[in-house]
Amino acid sequence: MGRKLAFVLLLAGALALGFFLGRRTLPVRYAPAPAAAHAQGTLAAEHPQLIAHAGGAVYGYRLTNSLEALDTAYAAGHRCVELDFERTADGDVVLLHDWESMAARMLGSPGQRTLAEFKAAPAFAGLTLLSLDDLLLWLDEHPEVSVVTDIKSDDNAAVLSQIAGQAGDLQRNFIPQIYAYDQYEPVRALGYERIILTLYRMQKEPEVLATFTAEHPLWALTVDQTAISGDLIAAAGGAAVYCHTVNDLSFFEQWHAQGVTGIYTDYFVPDKWPAL
């Protein structure tokens, strides 16, 4: 009996150890690697047709910005993802669409949390919520992925400065969106080389836009699908043009023929995307 009990305990211990070692864990803080560490990571195609919106849908759910969404998007061929960033009550940066309706969905109730509260909360559908450090760890493992930022804070440049300070060499993986013309120079000064001007918080004035794009190189211009027009496409000045958020293939086909480069999408994936 003693030998049998000892064997059972030994087996249980081995299984527990194997489970522990096999689990994917994320460190509390990301330690930036030396600049040469990511030299072999080739970033995504310069302007993919598909950008995974809020990390892409997972289990059918949109806007989760979760680890599972990122893993699912990557497995389906996405190499460019758009993610939402919010600040916690104690000044850290986390991936979350907003502290109101999506906090209520993902965390059980609305309201800004501290980082510790955010990480400790049981998440919707068993998903894994991410801090900026968690995202940087993920990018360290997937250095070919680009991240388009959608920063909900009123101080876009301050959050982008925080990202740059924590990211080290991985800053090159971030493509910041700006929401006003006067944000361009401060963001450029932070060292970001690829910048998207997104118009969803701005007046859509093609003449003003054309003047701006003639003097300020953009990686892309992004326009809400309800506001896209031939005049705005022409005013992009040769920059790539994206529409958000598009889950209708016929819409993309119509506007791709008129000059739209690609879309932010919840559901479409590169592995099953028609060659257009």
C-alpha positions in Angstrom: 0.0 0.0 0.0 2.9 2.4 0.9 4.6 1.8 -2.4 1.3 2.3 -4.3 0.6 5.6 -2.5 4.2 6.8 -3.1 3.8 6.0 -6.8 0.5 7.8 -7.0 1.9 10.9 -5.3 5.0 10.8 -7.6 2.8 10.6 -10.7 0.6 13.4 -9.5 3.6 15.6 -8.8 5.0 14.9 -12.3 1.7 15.8 -14.0 1.5 19.0 -12.0 5.0 20.0 -12.8 4.4 19.2 -16.5 1.2 21.3 -16.4 3.1 24.2 -14.8 6.0 24.1 -17.2 3.7 23.8 -20.2 1.6 26.9 -19.3 2.2 30.1 -21.1 3.0 32.8 -18.6 3.8 36.4 -19.1 6.3 38.3 -17.0 5.3 41.4 -15.0 7.7 43.7 -16.9 9.2 43.6 -20.4 12.9 44.1 -20.5 13.9 45.8 -23.8 16.4 43.8 -25.8 19.6 45.3 -27.4 18.9 47.0 -30.7 20.4 44.2 -32.8 18.2 41.6 -31.2 15.3 42.0 -33.6 17.4 42.5 -36.7 16.2 39.2 -38.2 12.5 40.0 -37.7 11.2 41.2 -41.0 8.1 43.4 -40.6 4.8 42.7 -42.4 4.2 43.6 -46.0 4.4 47.3 -46.2 0.7 47.8 -46.8 -1.4 44.7 -46.3 -5.0 44.6 -47.5 -6.2 43.4 -44.1 -5.5 44.9 -40.6 -7.0 42.9 -37.7 -9.3 45.4 -35.8 -8.8 45.3 -32.0 -6.7 42.2 -32.6 -9.4 40.5 -34.6 -12.4 38.5 -33.5 -11.9 35.5 -31.2 -14.7 32.9 -30.5 -16.9 35.3 -32.5 -16.4 38.2 -30.1 -15.1 41.6 -31.4 -13.0 44.3 -29.7 -11.4 42.1 -27.0 -7.7 43.1 -27.6 -6.8 39.9 -25.9 -3.9 37.5 -26.1 -6.2 34.9 -27.6 -7.3 37.4 -30.3 -3.7 38.1 -31.2 -2.8 34.4 -31.3 -5.8 33.6 -33.5 -5.1 36.5 -35.8 -1.4 35.5 -36.2 -2.3 31.8 -36.9 -4.7 33.0 -39.6 -2.0 35.0 -41.3 -2.4 38.5 -40.0 0.9 40.4 -39.7 -0.6 43.8 -39.0 -3.1 44.4 -36.1 -4.8 47.4 -34.7 -5.1 47.5 -31.0 -6.8 49.9 -28.5 -4.8 51.4 -25.6 -6.1 52.9 -22.4 -4.3 54.2 -19.3 -4.9 52.7 -15.9 -5.7 54.7 -12.8 -2.0 54.4 -11.8 -0.6 55.5 -15.1 0.2 52.2 -16.8 -0.9 51.3 -20.4 -3.2 48.4 -21.1 -5.0 47.0 -24.1 -8.7 47.9 -23.7 -11.3 49.5 -26.0 -12.7 51.8 -23.3 -13.3 52.0 -19.6 -17.1 52.2 -20.1 -19.0 49.6 -22.2 -16.1 47.3 -23.0 -14.8 47.4 -19.4 -18.3 46.4 -18.4 -18.1 43.5 -20.9 -14.5 42.4 -20.4 -14.2 43.1 -16.6 -17.8 42.8 -15.4 -18.3 46.5 -14.6 -17.4 49.9 -16.0 -14.8 52.1 -14.4 -11.0 52.7 -14.6 -8.8 50.3 -12.7 -5.3 50.2 -11.5 -3.0 47.8 -13.4 -3.1 45.3 -10.6 -6.9 45.4 -10.6 -7.0 45.1 -14.4 -4.8 42.1 -14.4 -6.5 40.4 -11.4 -10.1 40.7 -12.8 -11.7 37.6 -14.2 -12.0 38.4 -17.9 -15.0 37.8 -20.2 -15.1 34.3 -21.8 -11.8 33.3 -20.0 -9.8 35.6 -22.2 -6.4 36.9 -21.2 -6.2 40.7 -20.8 -2.9 42.4 -21.7 -0.8 45.2 -20.4 1.7 47.0 -22.6 4.4 44.9 -21.2 2.5 41.7 -22.1 2.1 43.0 -25.6 5.8 43.7 -25.9 6.6 40.2 -24.8 4.3 38.9 -27.5 5.9 41.1 -30.1 9.3 39.9 -28.9 8.1 36.4 -30.0 6.5 37.7 -33.2 8.8 40.5 -34.4 7.4 40.5 -37.9 4.0 41.9 -36.7 3.1 45.6 -36.9 0.7 47.2 -34.4 -1.5 50.1 -35.3 -2.3 52.1 -32.2 -5.7 53.4 -31.4 -5.2 55.5 -28.2 -8.4 56.5 -26.4 -6.7 58.9 -24.0 -6.9 62.6 -24.9 -3.1 62.8 -24.8 -2.1 60.7 -27.7 1.5 61.8 -27.8 2.0 61.2 -24.1 0.9 57.5 -24.4 3.0 57.1 -27.5 5.9 58.5 -25.6 5.3 55.9 -22.8 5.1 53.1 -25.5 8.4 54.3 -27.0 10.1 54.4 -23.6 9.1 50.8 -22.7 9.4 49.3 -26.2 13.1 49.8 -26.9 13.9 48.5 -30.3 10.3 47.2 -30.7 9.2 50.8 -31.2 9.7 50.1 -34.9 6.8 47.6 -34.8 4.3 50.4 -33.8 2.4 52.5 -36.4 0.7 55.3 -34.4 -2.5 56.8 -35.5 -2.9 60.6 -35.0 -6.2 62.3 -34.7 -5.4 65.9 -35.6 -3.0 67.6 -37.9 -1.0 69.2 -35.0 -0.2 65.8 -33.6 2.1 64.9 -36.5 5.3 66.7 -35.5 5.2 65.7 -31.8 4.7 62.0 -32.8 7.4 62.2 -35.4 9.8 63.7 -32.9 9.3 60.6 -30.7 11.0 58.5 -33.4 8.0 56.9 -35.1 8.6 56.6 -38.8 5.2 55.2 -39.9 2.3 57.4 -39.1 -1.4 57.1 -39.9 -3.7 60.1 -40.0 -7.2 58.8 -39.0 -10.1 61.1 -39.7 -12.8 59.7 -37.4 -12.4 62.6 -34.9 -11.8 65.3 -37.6 -13.6 67.4 -40.1 -13.4 65.7 -43.5 -12.2 68.6 -45.7 -10.4 67.3 -48.8 -8.7 70.6 -49.6 -7.2 71.0 -46.2 -6.2 67.4 -46.2 -4.5 67.6 -49.6 -2.4 70.5 -48.3 -1.4 68.6 -45.3 -0.5 65.4 -47.0 1.6 67.3 -49.6 3.9 68.5 -46.8 3.7 65.6 -44.3 4.6 62.0 -45.4 2.1 59.5 -44.1 2.2 55.7 -44.0 -1.6 55.8 -44.5 -4.8 57.7 -44.3 -7.7 56.0 -42.5 -11.3 56.9 -43.1 -14.5 55.5 -41.6 -16.4 53.4 -44.1 -19.4 55.8 -43.9 -17.3 58.8 -44.9 -15.0 57.4 -47.6 -15.2 59.3 -50.9 -13.2 59.8 -54.1 -12.2 63.3 -53.0 -10.6 62.0 -49.7 -8.8 59.3 -51.6 -7.4 61.9 -54.0 -6.4 64.1 -51.1 -4.3 61.3 -49.5 -1.5 62.5 -51.9 -0.4 59.0 -52.8 -0.5 57.6 -49.3 -2.2 54.3 -48.7 -5.9 54.6 -47.8 -7.7 52.3 -45.4 -11.4 52.1 -44.3 -12.6 50.9 -40.9 -14.3 48.8 -39.7 -15.3 46.7 -42.7 -16.7 43.2 -42.6 -18.4 43.3 -46.1 -16.4 41.9 -49.0 -18.5 43.7 -51.6 -17.7 47.0 -49.9 -14.0 46.4 -50.1 -14.3 45.3 -53.8 -16.2 48.4 -54.7 -13.7 50.8 -53.0 -10.6 48.9 -53.8 -11.3 49.5 -57.4 -11.4 53.2 -56.6 -8.1 53.4 -54.8 -8.6 52.1 -51.3 -5.6 50.0 -50.2 -7.1 47.9 -47.5 -9.5 47.7 -44.5 -9.5 47.2 -40.7 -11.6 44.2 -40.2 -13.0 42.0 -37.4 -13.5 38.8 -39.3 -11.6 38.5 -42.6 -8.3 36.7 -42.4 -5.4 36.7 -44.9 -5.3 32.9 -45.2 -8.8 32.9 -46.7 -8.7 36.2 -48.5 -9.3 36.4 -52.3 -6.5 37.8 -54.4 -7.7 41.2 -55.4 
